[in-house]
Amino acid sequence: MLDRLAGQLERYMDLLSARQKLVASNIANADTPGYRTRDIDFQTEFQNAAGLAPHIVEVDGLPVKNDGNSVDLDREARLLAENALRFQLASSLLRSQIRVVRSAIQEGRSA
Amino acid sequence: MSLFSVLSIGASGMAAQRTRAELLVENLANSETTRTPEGGPYRRKDAVFTSTSVASPFASVFDQEVREAGVAVSDIITDTREPERRYLPGHPDADADGYVAFPRISPAEDMVDLMGASRNYQANVAAISAVKDMIGRSLDLLR
């Protein structure tokens, strides 16, 4: 009943959750010796419509500290905020989709 | 891919940093301690972190490829450096030459580490509140 867009939004929100999980892991391990920043390639994963569990990669090009740790807290803070905002947007869009269906069910009587 | 396990990750980070802060405060409190149960002066302690997978109640059922990595204190290391010797002939713990062994603790080192632990704790709290907001948004879809 919900159209293809709703399915895409669901996938988008799933991916955002997965990414947020990795960001939280990176922040928690900001002082763990030898820990490398982990992330998913968002574009590739989103185009991969099969809905498989995302592939995790270690992020290259970040400065590595003396203890082998490559977590950059500024990067993680940015991603944390960005993911939360994107999720907010996606959930608002999905909510408006659901509202349309609900309106149809209720014969347009109430929104 | 439940968002709830992210809360466990943040909590593991907070717990690890709290343990570290406890050790650092212990170091500062004992910076002049010359007697310990093991004998000799107090020795500086520090926490070593390792990444672990956090225990989530449904982990075994919904085992996904995204392995959540929390953090845990794997080891508490004790400083092996020689104690600092100060000439205090009147001190009850003075050796035959009048020197007393004091812990080799630099308050600056501990204070800087303490600031790091506190900032990291804050970062974990920020992660938890961001995820809490996301969970709240998802629940709003049901209304």
gemmi code that builds the backbone of each chain (N, CA, C; Angstrom):
import gemmi

chains = {
    "A": [
        ("MET", (0.829, -1.192, 0.000), (0.000, 0.000, 0.000), (0.876, 1.259, 0.000)),
        ("LEU", (1.808, 1.247, 0.899), (2.789, 2.336, 0.861), (3.635, 2.124, -0.392)),
        ("ASP", (3.956, 3.181, -1.067), (4.644, 2.995, -2.351), (6.141, 2.745, -2.167)),
        ("ARG", (6.817, 2.687, -3.307), (8.223, 2.333, -3.325), (9.070, 3.325, -2.518)),
        ("LEU", (8.632, 4.569, -2.500), (9.381, 5.605, -1.780), (9.490, 5.259, -0.293)),
        ("ALA", (8.390, 4.701, 0.246), (8.404, 4.350, 1.661), (9.441, 3.256, 1.932)),
        ("GLY", (9.534, 2.303, 0.993), (10.534, 1.233, 1.123), (11.943, 1.802, 1.107)),
        ("GLN", (12.150, 2.776, 0.194), (13.458, 3.420, 0.108), (13.783, 4.172, 1.402)),
        ("LEU", (12.776, 4.833, 1.926), (12.988, 5.594, 3.165), (13.348, 4.656, 4.306)),
        ("GLU", (12.687, 3.493, 4.311), (12.964, 2.525, 5.368), (14.414, 2.055, 5.283)),
        ("ARG", (14.838, 1.784, 4.041), (16.223, 1.342, 3.814), (17.202, 2.439, 4.251)),
        ("TYR", (16.848, 3.681, 3.910), (17.683, 4.828, 4.253), (17.834, 4.927, 5.777)),
        ("MET", (16.713, 4.760, 6.481), (16.748, 4.856, 7.941), (17.534, 3.700, 8.551)),
        ("ASP", (17.406, 2.521, 7.949), (18.187, 1.365, 8.405), (19.682, 1.647, 8.288)),
        ("LEU", (20.063, 2.201, 7.134), (21.474, 2.491, 6.898), (21.965, 3.569, 7.857)),
        ("LEU", (21.116, 4.570, 8.109), (21.507, 5.622, 9.050), (21.720, 5.042, 10.447)),
        ("SER", (20.852, 4.085, 10.839), (21.030, 3.447, 12.152), (22.345, 2.697, 12.215)),
        ("ALA", (22.624, 1.956, 11.116), (23.874, 1.182, 11.085), (25.069, 2.116, 11.190)),
        ("ARG", (24.983, 3.253, 10.493), (26.099, 4.188, 10.516), (26.238, 4.835, 11.894)),
        ("GLN", (25.088, 5.144, 12.486), (25.129, 5.757, 13.813), (25.762, 4.802, 14.821)),
        ("LYS", (25.505, 3.525, 14.630), (26.099, 2.518, 15.508), (27.623, 2.532, 15.400)),
        ("LEU", (28.108, 2.654, 14.164), (29.561, 2.692, 13.958), (30.152, 3.971, 14.545)),
        ("VAL", (29.424, 5.086, 14.393), (29.916, 6.351, 14.955), (30.017, 6.226, 16.479)),
        ("ALA", (28.997, 5.613, 17.097), (29.027, 5.432, 18.556), (30.192, 4.536, 18.953)),
        ("SER", (30.460, 3.483, 18.163), (31.605, 2.610, 18.430), (32.906, 3.398, 18.355)),
        ("ASN", (33.010, 4.238, 17.319), (34.237, 5.019, 17.147), (34.453, 5.961, 18.324)),
        ("ILE", (33.368, 6.602, 18.781), (33.499, 7.532, 19.910), (33.881, 6.762, 21.172)),
        ("ALA", (33.225, 5.609, 21.397), (33.528, 4.833, 22.597), (34.985, 4.381, 22.598)),
        ("ASN", (35.534, 4.134, 21.398), (36.906, 3.626, 21.298), (37.917, 4.718, 20.983)),
        ("ALA", (37.579, 5.960, 21.310), (38.476, 7.072, 20.972), (39.822, 6.973, 21.685)),
        ("ASP", (39.901, 6.182, 22.763), (41.164, 6.051, 23.496), (41.686, 4.624, 23.485)),
        ("THR", (41.161, 3.779, 22.588), (41.615, 2.392, 22.549), (42.827, 2.272, 21.632)),
        ("PRO", (43.959, 1.807, 22.163), (45.153, 1.703, 21.308), (44.904, 0.779, 20.122)),
        ("GLY", (45.344, 1.196, 18.939), (45.268, 0.352, 17.752), (43.912, 0.322, 17.077)),
        ("TYR", (42.921, 1.013, 17.630), (41.586, 0.985, 17.031), (41.552, 1.890, 15.801)),
        ("ARG", (40.983, 1.389, 14.686), (40.865, 2.190, 13.467), (39.416, 2.604, 13.259)),
        ("THR", (39.223, 3.842, 12.814), (37.881, 4.365, 12.538), (37.172, 3.485, 11.521)),
        ("ARG", (35.934, 3.099, 11.829), (35.163, 2.256, 10.923), (33.946, 3.014, 10.411)),
        ("ASP", (33.550, 2.707, 9.182), (32.419, 3.406, 8.580), (31.846, 2.525, 7.471)),
        ("ILE", (30.703, 2.948, 6.906), (30.188, 2.273, 5.722), (30.189, 3.260, 4.573)),
        ("ASP", (30.304, 2.742, 3.343), (30.227, 3.603, 2.163), (28.751, 3.823, 1.866)),
        ("PHE", (28.261, 4.986, 2.287), (26.816, 5.217, 2.284), (26.207, 5.131, 0.888)),
        ("GLN", (26.835, 5.808, -0.091), (26.296, 5.839, -1.456), (26.160, 4.432, -2.023)),
        ("THR", (27.260, 3.667, -1.926), (27.266, 2.316, -2.494), (26.209, 1.450, -1.833)),
        ("GLU", (26.137, 1.538, -0.511), (25.192, 0.697, 0.217), (23.752, 1.050, -0.147)),
        ("PHE", (23.516, 2.344, -0.369), (22.142, 2.761, -0.654), (21.723, 2.312, -2.049)),
        ("GLN", (22.676, 2.332, -2.992), (22.348, 1.894, -4.351), (22.202, 0.384, -4.426)),
        ("ASN", (22.842, -0.316, -3.501), (22.713, -1.765, -3.432), (21.338, -2.071, -2.856)),
        ("ALA", (20.365, -2.230, -3.748), (18.965, -2.297, -3.325), (18.607, -3.632, -2.673)),
        ("ALA", (19.538, -4.576, -2.706), (19.218, -5.910, -2.208), (18.888, -5.905, -0.723)),
        ("GLY", (19.310, -4.856, -0.032), (19.001, -4.763, 1.391), (19.854, -5.667, 2.246)),
        ("LEU", (21.042, -5.967, 1.753), (21.945, -6.796, 2.547), (22.524, -5.966, 3.685)),
        ("ALA", (23.071, -6.654, 4.673), (23.725, -5.942, 5.765), (24.907, -5.165, 5.189)),
        ("PRO", (25.091, -3.929, 5.596), (26.151, -3.116, 4.997), (27.556, -3.637, 5.279)),
        ("HIS", (28.416, -3.340, 4.335), (29.811, -3.775, 4.426), (30.613, -2.700, 5.169)),
        ("ILE", (31.335, -3.105, 6.183), (32.065, -2.128, 6.996), (33.496, -1.971, 6.481)),
        ("VAL", (33.925, -0.735, 6.366), (35.299, -0.486, 5.920), (36.034, 0.349, 6.961)),
        ("GLU", (37.349, 0.193, 6.963), (38.155, 1.072, 7.804), (38.438, 2.328, 7.007)),
        ("VAL", (38.314, 3.474, 7.653), (38.458, 4.735, 6.948), (39.933, 5.076, 6.793)),
        ("ASP", (40.333, 5.354, 5.546), (41.722, 5.740, 5.282), (41.859, 7.250, 5.348)),
        ("GLY", (43.091, 7.704, 5.451), (43.369, 9.124, 5.325), (43.152, 9.927, 6.584)),
        ("LEU", (42.871, 9.253, 7.711), (42.753, 9.998, 8.959), (44.096, 9.952, 9.675)),
        ("PRO", (44.443, 11.030, 10.375), (45.720, 11.003, 11.091), (45.725, 9.927, 12.179)),
        ("VAL", (46.797, 9.145, 12.227), (46.910, 8.067, 13.213), (47.768, 8.556, 14.368)),
        ("LYS", (47.261, 8.391, 15.576), (48.013, 8.826, 16.750), (49.136, 7.837, 17.072)),
        ("ASN", (49.940, 8.174, 18.039), (51.094, 7.330, 18.376), (50.706, 5.923, 18.802)),
        ("ASP", (49.521, 5.770, 19.414), (49.113, 4.441, 19.872), (48.373, 3.654, 18.788)),
        ("GLY", (48.412, 4.145, 17.543), (47.785, 3.405, 16.446), (46.297, 3.643, 16.329)),
        ("ASN", (45.778, 4.617, 17.074), (44.349, 4.906, 17.061), (44.076, 6.018, 16.042)),
        ("SER", (43.047, 5.854, 15.226), (42.794, 6.865, 14.191), (41.429, 7.534, 14.338)),
        ("VAL", (40.883, 7.581, 15.564), (39.576, 8.207, 15.753), (39.731, 9.728, 15.834)),
        ("ASP", (38.990, 10.421, 14.973), (38.976, 11.884, 14.985), (37.625, 12.313, 15.569)),
        ("LEU", (37.648, 12.832, 16.792), (36.378, 13.144, 17.472), (35.551, 14.192, 16.728)),
        ("ASP", (36.233, 15.134, 16.044), (35.490, 16.160, 15.299), (34.689, 15.531, 14.175)),
        ("ARG", (35.324, 14.595, 13.478), (34.637, 13.899, 12.387), (33.430, 13.137, 12.927)),
        ("GLU", (33.622, 12.453, 14.041), (32.533, 11.645, 14.596), (31.395, 12.542, 15.092)),
        ("ALA", (31.751, 13.683, 15.676), (30.711, 14.599, 16.167), (29.878, 15.122, 15.000)),
        ("ARG", (30.565, 15.429, 13.904), (29.847, 15.906, 12.715), (28.901, 14.824, 12.200)),
        ("LEU", (29.405, 13.591, 12.076), (28.579, 12.494, 11.566), (27.405, 12.209, 12.494)),
        ("LEU", (27.669, 12.312, 13.791), (26.610, 12.059, 14.783), (25.444, 13.012, 14.545)),
        ("ALA", (25.777, 14.309, 14.409), (24.729, 15.304, 14.202), (24.076, 15.127, 12.840)),
        ("GLU", (24.906, 14.862, 11.823), (24.388, 14.720, 10.466), (23.407, 13.543, 10.370)),
        ("ASN", (23.799, 12.393, 10.940), (22.935, 11.211, 10.892), (21.617, 11.472, 11.597)),
        ("ALA", (21.694, 12.132, 12.759), (20.469, 12.397, 13.518), (19.530, 13.289, 12.707)),
        ("LEU", (20.092, 14.305, 12.022), (19.251, 15.212, 11.226), (18.650, 14.503, 10.022)),
        ("ARG", (19.480, 13.691, 9.351), (18.979, 12.947, 8.184), (17.864, 12.000, 8.597)),
        ("PHE", (18.062, 11.381, 9.767), (17.059, 10.444, 10.268), (15.758, 11.183, 10.558)),
        ("GLN", (15.896, 12.366, 11.122), (14.734, 13.204, 11.431), (13.953, 13.520, 10.159)),
        ("LEU", (14.698, 13.889, 9.108), (14.074, 14.217, 7.823), (13.354, 12.993, 7.261)),
        ("ALA", (14.055, 11.839, 7.248), (13.472, 10.624, 6.672), (12.224, 10.220, 7.439)),
        ("SER", (12.272, 10.330, 8.779), (11.106, 9.903, 9.550), (9.931, 10.860, 9.320)),
        ("SER", (10.214, 12.164, 9.116), (9.120, 13.102, 8.818), (8.475, 12.753, 7.483)),
        ("LEU", (9.310, 12.422, 6.487), (8.784, 12.074, 5.163), (7.935, 10.813, 5.238)),
        ("LEU", (8.463, 9.818, 5.971), (7.740, 8.556, 6.092), (6.416, 8.774, 6.816)),
        ("ARG", (6.457, 9.659, 7.781), (5.251, 9.946, 8.541), (4.174, 10.562, 7.651)),
        ("SER", (4.608, 11.440, 6.733), (3.616, 12.059, 5.851), (3.039, 11.011, 4.901)),
        ("GLN", (3.865, 10.028, 4.488), (3.361, 8.927, 3.652), (2.300, 8.135, 4.397)),
        ("ILE", (2.592, 7.843, 5.654), (1.655, 7.059, 6.453), (0.356, 7.847, 6.638)),
        ("ARG", (0.497, 9.157, 6.779), (-0.686, 9.988, 6.991), (-1.627, 9.914, 5.789)),
        ("VAL", (-1.032, 9.871, 4.580), (-1.846, 9.783, 3.356), (-2.654, 8.495, 3.372)),
        ("VAL", (-1.995, 7.374, 3.707), (-2.678, 6.083, 3.730), (-3.774, 6.085, 4.783)),
        ("ARG", (-3.438, 6.646, 5.937), (-4.429, 6.686, 7.012), (-5.655, 7.500, 6.603)),
        ("SER", (-5.374, 8.599, 5.913), (-6.464, 9.456, 5.447), (-7.372, 8.681, 4.489)),
        ("ALA", (-6.745, 7.856, 3.630), (-7.535, 7.058, 2.694), (-8.389, 6.045, 3.440)),
        ("ILE", (-7.781, 5.420, 4.458), (-8.513, 4.421, 5.253), (-9.728, 5.068, 5.903)),
        ("GLN", (-9.521, 6.267, 6.403), (-10.607, 6.942, 7.118), (-11.491, 7.761, 6.184)),
        ("GLU", (-11.417, 7.459, 4.904), (-12.227, 8.127, 3.876), (-12.070, 9.643, 3.918)),
        ("GLY", (-10.902, 10.075, 4.271), (-10.614, 11.511, 4.238), (-11.312, 12.303, 5.326)),
        ("ARG", (-11.873, 11.597, 6.300), (-12.620, 12.319, 7.331), (-11.702, 13.116, 8.252)),
        ("SER", (-10.626, 12.472, 8.694), (-9.720, 13.211, 9.570), (-8.285, 12.912, 9.141)),
        ("ALA", (-7.433, 13.857, 9.400), (-6.056, 13.690, 8.996), (-5.271, 12.968, 10.073)),
    ],
    "B": [
        ("MET", (19.888, -4.649, 13.407), (20.356, -3.258, 13.324), (19.566, -2.375, 14.271)),
        ("SER", (19.361, -2.856, 15.464), (18.547, -2.096, 16.396), (19.322, -0.900, 16.925)),
        ("LEU", (18.625, 0.214, 17.027), (19.283, 1.410, 17.559), (19.551, 1.271, 19.058)),
        ("PHE", (18.830, 0.323, 19.682), (18.981, 0.208, 21.128), (20.373, -0.255, 21.533)),
        ("SER", (21.015, -1.070, 20.675), (22.351, -1.533, 21.044), (23.365, -0.396, 21.023)),
        ("VAL", (23.029, 0.690, 20.290), (23.940, 1.842, 20.294), (24.013, 2.438, 21.696)),
        ("LEU", (22.898, 2.350, 22.418), (22.894, 2.857, 23.795), (23.905, 2.064, 24.640)),
        ("SER", (23.978, 0.736, 24.404), (24.945, -0.078, 25.148), (26.374, 0.324, 24.818)),
        ("ILE", (26.605, 0.670, 23.536), (27.960, 1.086, 23.139), (28.346, 2.353, 23.890)),
        ("GLY", (27.432, 3.328, 23.874), (27.706, 4.579, 24.586), (27.936, 4.331, 26.065)),
        ("ALA", (27.106, 3.440, 26.636), (27.243, 3.149, 28.066), (28.587, 2.486, 28.358)),
        ("SER", (29.053, 1.612, 27.444), (30.351, 0.962, 27.677), (31.470, 2.001, 27.657)),
        ("GLY", (31.340, 2.991, 26.759), (32.333, 4.063, 26.714), (32.329, 4.874, 27.991)),
        ("MET", (31.132, 5.169, 28.496), (31.031, 5.941, 29.732), (31.634, 5.168, 30.902)),
        ("ALA", (31.336, 3.868, 30.972), (31.854, 3.052, 32.079), (33.379, 2.990, 32.035)),
        ("ALA", (33.926, 2.816, 30.819), (35.388, 2.708, 30.688), (36.060, 4.008, 31.102)),
        ("GLN", (35.487, 5.133, 30.648), (36.093, 6.414, 30.994), (35.957, 6.715, 32.482)),
        ("ARG", (34.871, 6.239, 33.076), (34.700, 6.463, 34.512), (35.750, 5.684, 35.295)),
        ("THR", (36.004, 4.433, 34.869), (37.051, 3.638, 35.521), (38.389, 4.347, 35.433)),
        ("ARG", (38.664, 4.887, 34.229), (39.929, 5.585, 34.026), (40.019, 6.811, 34.931)),
        ("ALA", (38.907, 7.567, 35.016), (38.886, 8.757, 35.868), (39.112, 8.375, 37.324)),
        ("GLU", (38.524, 7.239, 37.744), (38.711, 6.782, 39.125), (40.188, 6.526, 39.414)),
        ("LEU", (40.854, 5.846, 38.459), (42.282, 5.541, 38.646), (43.109, 6.824, 38.712)),
        ("LEU", (42.761, 7.796, 37.847), (43.532, 9.033, 37.810), (43.365, 9.812, 39.109)),
        ("VAL", (42.146, 9.822, 39.622), (41.903, 10.523, 40.892), (42.633, 9.799, 42.020)),
        ("GLU", (42.635, 8.461, 41.947), (43.371, 7.677, 42.950), (44.852, 8.062, 42.920)),
        ("ASN", (45.397, 8.226, 41.713), (46.800, 8.627, 41.574), (47.053, 9.971, 42.235)),
        ("LEU", (46.150, 10.924, 41.967), (46.334, 12.264, 42.538), (46.226, 12.215, 44.055)),
        ("ALA", (45.265, 11.427, 44.560), (45.060, 11.346, 46.009), (46.259, 10.717, 46.694)),
        ("ASN", (46.911, 9.778, 45.994), (48.013, 9.040, 46.611), (49.383, 9.552, 46.195)),
        ("SER", (49.441, 10.820, 45.758), (50.721, 11.294, 45.229), (51.798, 11.409, 46.301)),
        ("GLU", (51.408, 11.359, 47.595), (52.412, 11.454, 48.659), (52.402, 10.200, 49.533)),
        ("THR", (51.763, 9.134, 49.067), (51.603, 7.939, 49.897), (52.884, 7.099, 49.877)),
        ("THR", (53.426, 6.869, 51.061), (54.679, 6.098, 51.129), (54.463, 4.672, 51.622)),
        ("ARG", (53.250, 4.365, 52.079), (53.003, 3.008, 52.577), (51.820, 2.390, 51.833)),
        ("THR", (51.983, 1.189, 51.315), (50.895, 0.468, 50.641), (50.873, -0.963, 51.167)),
        ("PRO", (49.746, -1.679, 51.012), (49.688, -3.082, 51.464), (50.770, -3.950, 50.803)),
        ("GLU", (51.165, -3.610, 49.545), (52.195, -4.399, 48.859), (53.594, -4.011, 49.332)),
        ("GLY", (53.677, -2.968, 50.148), (54.964, -2.487, 50.602), (55.501, -1.442, 49.651)),
        ("GLY", (56.283, -0.514, 50.179), (56.862, 0.531, 49.342), (55.853, 1.621, 49.040)),
        ("PRO", (56.279, 2.619, 48.271), (55.383, 3.734, 47.975), (54.302, 3.339, 46.966)),
        ("TYR", (53.285, 4.173, 46.874), (52.209, 3.967, 45.904), (52.780, 4.087, 44.491)),
        ("ARG", (52.225, 3.303, 43.564), (52.669, 3.404, 42.164), (51.508, 3.815, 41.284)),
        ("ARG", (51.828, 4.675, 40.305), (50.793, 5.220, 39.418), (50.097, 4.106, 38.637)),
        ("LYS", (48.761, 4.212, 38.524), (47.985, 3.224, 37.769), (47.318, 3.888, 36.581)),
        ("ASP", (47.139, 3.121, 35.520), (46.423, 3.638, 34.354), (45.658, 2.498, 33.697)),
        ("ALA", (44.576, 2.856, 33.005), (43.728, 1.839, 32.376), (44.133, 1.659, 30.917)),
        ("VAL", (44.069, 0.412, 30.431), (44.279, 0.125, 29.011), (42.942, -0.315, 28.442)),
        ("PHE", (42.543, 0.324, 27.338), (41.235, 0.016, 26.746), (41.370, -0.988, 25.621)),
        ("THR", (40.317, -1.760, 25.432), (40.244, -2.651, 24.282), (38.815, -2.616, 23.756)),
        ("SER", (38.663, -2.817, 22.447), (37.304, -2.815, 21.910), (36.726, -4.222, 22.013)),
        ("THR", (35.466, -4.285, 22.444), (34.805, -5.573, 22.616), (33.441, -5.495, 21.967)),
        ("SER", (32.815, -6.631, 21.781), (31.432, -6.572, 21.320), (30.559, -6.495, 22.566)),
        ("VAL", (29.604, -5.574, 22.542), (28.784, -5.378, 23.738), (27.701, -6.450, 23.803)),
        ("ALA", (27.347, -6.829, 24.999), (26.295, -7.823, 25.193), (24.952, -7.152, 25.014)),
        ("SER", (24.188, -7.633, 24.060), (22.848, -7.100, 23.848), (21.877, -8.261, 23.975)),
        ("PRO", (20.739, -8.044, 24.636), (19.860, -9.176, 24.938), (19.450, -9.992, 23.720)),
        ("PHE", (19.305, -9.331, 22.569), (18.836, -10.066, 21.395), (19.962, -10.373, 20.425)),
        ("ALA", (21.201, -10.157, 20.867), (22.331, -10.277, 19.949), (22.360, -11.633, 19.260)),
        ("SER", (22.074, -12.703, 20.013), (22.190, -14.035, 19.424), (21.079, -14.285, 18.405)),
        ("VAL", (19.928, -13.635, 18.611), (18.803, -13.859, 17.698), (18.970, -13.049, 16.422)),
        ("PHE", (19.241, -11.766, 16.581), (19.374, -10.894, 15.422), (20.844, -10.584, 15.186)),
        ("ASP", (21.583, -11.613, 14.863), (23.015, -11.400, 14.675), (23.257, -10.825, 13.287)),
        ("GLN", (23.613, -9.567, 13.230), (23.822, -8.899, 11.947), (25.310, -8.778, 11.670)),
        ("GLU", (25.581, -8.344, 10.448), (26.992, -8.202, 10.100), (27.631, -7.011, 10.806)),
        ("VAL", (26.813, -6.001, 11.098), (27.347, -4.835, 11.800), (27.639, -5.240, 13.244)),
        ("ARG", (28.886, -5.553, 13.501), (29.273, -5.933, 14.848), (29.511, -4.656, 15.637)),
        ("GLU", (28.722, -4.474, 16.649), (28.900, -3.271, 17.434), (30.122, -3.443, 18.332)),
        ("ALA", (31.000, -2.456, 18.307), (32.201, -2.535, 19.116), (32.096, -1.556, 20.261)),
        ("GLY", (31.911, -2.062, 21.443), (31.962, -1.219, 22.621), (33.407, -1.132, 23.083)),
        ("VAL", (33.594, -0.638, 24.270), (34.955, -0.541, 24.790), (34.951, -1.063, 26.218)),
        ("ALA", (36.060, -1.658, 26.626), (36.165, -2.161, 27.985), (37.591, -1.945, 28.478)),
        ("VAL", (37.745, -1.906, 29.789), (39.081, -1.799, 30.356), (39.676, -3.198, 30.366)),
        ("SER", (40.744, -3.417, 29.583), (41.292, -4.770, 29.483), (42.342, -5.001, 30.552)),
        ("ASP", (42.981, -3.938, 30.987), (44.100, -4.128, 31.899), (44.326, -2.841, 32.690)),
        ("ILE", (44.808, -2.997, 33.898), (45.209, -1.818, 34.671), (46.703, -1.942, 34.894)),
        ("ILE", (47.434, -1.023, 34.288), (48.883, -1.132, 34.383), (49.406, -0.291, 35.548)),
        ("THR", (50.440, -0.801, 36.168), (51.070, -0.112, 37.278), (52.415, 0.398, 36.803)),
        ("ASP", (52.691, 1.628, 37.141), (53.946, 2.255, 36.735), (55.131, 1.496, 37.329)),
        ("THR", (56.120, 1.188, 36.499), (57.277, 0.427, 37.004), (58.497, 1.318, 37.208)),
        ("ARG", (58.326, 2.614, 36.980), (59.468, 3.514, 37.153), (59.926, 3.530, 38.615)),
        ("GLU", (61.174, 3.822, 38.804), (61.737, 3.894, 40.153), (61.050, 5.018, 40.932)),
        ("PRO", (60.772, 4.805, 42.216), (60.164, 5.890, 43.000), (61.108, 7.084, 43.120)),
        ("GLU", (60.503, 8.220, 43.423), (61.294, 9.437, 43.588), (61.870, 9.434, 45.003)),
        ("ARG", (63.140, 9.758, 45.141), (63.750, 9.734, 46.483), (63.953, 11.156, 46.979)),
        ("ARG", (63.403, 11.404, 48.170), (63.551, 12.744, 48.752), (64.278, 12.606, 50.071)),
        ("TYR", (65.123, 13.570, 50.354), (65.917, 13.534, 51.594), (65.096, 14.085, 52.743)),
        ("LEU", (64.575, 13.188, 53.587), (63.778, 13.574, 54.758), (64.207, 12.682, 55.926)),
        ("PRO", (65.302, 13.009, 56.594), (65.862, 12.101, 57.616), (64.896, 11.842, 58.776)),
        ("GLY", (63.976, 12.802, 59.053), (63.092, 12.630, 60.195), (61.892, 11.749, 59.914)),
        ("HIS", (61.706, 11.400, 58.659), (60.505, 10.647, 58.250), (60.601, 9.194, 58.723)),
        ("PRO", (59.491, 8.634, 59.267), (59.570, 7.247, 59.754), (59.891, 6.221, 58.663)),
        ("ASP", (59.637, 6.536, 57.379), (59.917, 5.580, 56.309), (61.275, 5.841, 55.651)),
        ("ALA", (62.098, 6.687, 56.257), (63.390, 7.005, 55.664), (64.325, 5.799, 55.760)),
        ("ASP", (65.162, 5.614, 54.712), (66.126, 4.507, 54.757), (67.371, 4.950, 55.542)),
        ("ALA", (68.385, 4.099, 55.544), (69.565, 4.363, 56.367), (70.220, 5.696, 56.017)),
        ("ASP", (70.143, 6.104, 54.717), (70.769, 7.353, 54.296), (69.871, 8.565, 54.509)),
        ("GLY", (68.641, 8.330, 55.008), (67.738, 9.447, 55.248), (66.855, 9.783, 54.062)),
        ("TYR", (66.834, 8.922, 53.034), (65.972, 9.171, 51.863), (64.657, 8.421, 52.001)),
        ("VAL", (63.577, 9.085, 51.569), (62.255, 8.456, 51.575), (61.803, 8.266, 50.124)),
        ("ALA", (61.262, 7.063, 49.818), (60.769, 6.794, 48.458), (59.340, 7.312, 48.340)),
        ("PHE", (59.136, 8.267, 47.433), (57.798, 8.822, 47.183), (57.311, 8.347, 45.811)),
        ("PRO", (55.973, 8.279, 45.620), (55.467, 7.858, 44.301), (55.911, 8.836, 43.211)),
        ("ARG", (56.219, 8.285, 42.019), (56.606, 9.162, 40.908), (55.335, 9.561, 40.162)),
        ("ILE", (54.671, 10.607, 40.670), (53.406, 11.050, 40.071), (53.517, 12.514, 39.720)),
        ("SER", (53.216, 12.823, 38.450), (53.229, 14.220, 38.043), (51.776, 14.682, 37.934)),
        ("PRO", (51.384, 15.648, 38.785), (49.981, 16.074, 38.772), (49.533, 16.557, 37.397)),
        ("ALA", (50.433, 17.187, 36.646), (50.054, 17.699, 35.321), (49.618, 16.549, 34.416)),
        ("GLU", (50.398, 15.462, 34.444), (50.091, 14.298, 33.607), (48.692, 13.752, 33.924)),
        ("ASP", (48.420, 13.609, 35.237), (47.130, 13.056, 35.630), (45.984, 14.014, 35.321)),
        ("MET", (46.215, 15.310, 35.515), (45.141, 16.272, 35.252), (44.796, 16.300, 33.763)),
        ("VAL", (45.821, 16.229, 32.909), (45.568, 16.244, 31.459), (44.793, 14.992, 31.060)),
        ("ASP", (45.199, 13.827, 31.603), (44.479, 12.586, 31.299), (43.044, 12.652, 31.814)),
        ("LEU", (42.884, 13.293, 32.979), (41.553, 13.417, 33.577), (40.647, 14.267, 32.683)),
        ("MET", (41.219, 15.316, 32.104), (40.447, 16.150, 31.181), (40.044, 15.337, 29.959)),
        ("GLY", (40.988, 14.525, 29.461), (40.687, 13.671, 28.302), (39.558, 12.713, 28.613)),
        ("ALA", (39.614, 12.104, 29.820), (38.575, 11.148, 30.213), (37.228, 11.856, 30.302)),
        ("SER", (37.243, 13.055, 30.857), (35.993, 13.794, 31.023), (35.394, 14.195, 29.676)),
        ("ARG", (36.244, 14.647, 28.753), (35.762, 15.029, 27.409), (35.199, 13.817, 26.681)),
        ("ASN", (35.882, 12.695, 26.819), (35.429, 11.488, 26.134), (34.096, 11.009, 26.703)),
        ("TYR", (33.956, 11.164, 28.013), (32.691, 10.819, 28.667), (31.572, 11.663, 28.060)),
        ("GLN", (31.848, 12.963, 27.904), (30.854, 13.869, 27.325), (30.496, 13.455, 25.908)),
        ("ALA", (31.520, 13.045, 25.129), (31.266, 12.641, 23.743), (30.337, 11.433, 23.713)),
        ("ASN", (30.531, 10.498, 24.640), (29.664, 9.318, 24.697), (28.242, 9.695, 25.084)),
        ("VAL", (28.129, 10.656, 26.016), (26.793, 11.117, 26.403), (26.101, 11.765, 25.202)),
        ("ALA", (26.859, 12.534, 24.415), (26.283, 13.175, 23.228), (25.794, 12.123, 22.245)),
        ("ALA", (26.582, 11.053, 22.085), (26.177, 9.983, 21.161), (24.878, 9.351, 21.637)),
        ("ILE", (24.789, 9.100, 22.936), (23.574, 8.480, 23.473), (22.372, 9.381, 23.257)),
        ("SER", (22.529, 10.693, 23.508), (21.346, 11.544, 23.375), (20.945, 11.679, 21.910)),
        ("ALA", (21.916, 11.661, 20.981), (21.556, 11.726, 19.554), (20.762, 10.489, 19.155)),
        ("VAL", (21.188, 9.330, 19.644), (20.499, 8.086, 19.294), (19.131, 8.020, 19.961)),
        ("LYS", (19.052, 8.554, 21.172), (17.764, 8.588, 21.864), (16.743, 9.396, 21.053)),
        ("ASP", (17.241, 10.484, 20.464), (16.375, 11.318, 19.634), (15.892, 10.530, 18.418)),
        ("MET", (16.814, 9.745, 17.814), (16.437, 8.942, 16.647), (15.389, 7.894, 17.024)),
        ("ILE", (15.564, 7.257, 18.168), (14.589, 6.252, 18.618), (13.229, 6.922, 18.829)),
        ("GLY", (13.257, 8.109, 19.434), (12.023, 8.851, 19.665), (11.304, 9.157, 18.358)),
        ("ARG", (12.095, 9.540, 17.327), (11.502, 9.844, 16.021), (10.845, 8.606, 15.425)),
        ("SER", (11.505, 7.458, 15.580), (10.935, 6.220, 15.031), (9.624, 5.892, 15.727)),
        ("LEU", (9.602, 6.107, 17.044), (8.378, 5.803, 17.787), (7.253, 6.745, 17.378)),
        ("ASP", (7.629, 7.970, 16.987), (6.609, 8.942, 16.563), (5.856, 8.470, 15.330)),
        ("LEU", (6.497, 7.590, 14.534), (5.833, 7.084, 13.320), (4.577, 6.300, 13.674)),
        ("LEU", (4.526, 5.780, 14.876), (3.387, 4.953, 15.265), (2.189, 5.801, 15.679)),
        ("ARG", (2.431, 7.059, 15.951), (1.321, 7.875, 16.460), (0.318, 8.220, 15.373)),
    ],
}
model = gemmi.Model(1)
for chain_id, residues in chains.items():
    chain = gemmi.Chain(chain_id)
    for i, (resn, *xyz) in enumerate(residues, 1):
        res = gemmi.Residue()
        res.name, res.seqid = resn, gemmi.SeqId(i, " ")
        for name, pos in zip(("N", "CA", "C"), xyz):
            atom = gemmi.Atom()
            atom.name, atom.element = name, gemmi.Element(name[0])
            atom.pos, atom.b_iso = gemmi.Position(*pos), 0.0
            res.add_atom(atom)
        chain.add_residue(res)
    model.add_chain(chain)
structure = gemmi.Structure()
structure.add_model(model)
structure.setup_entities()
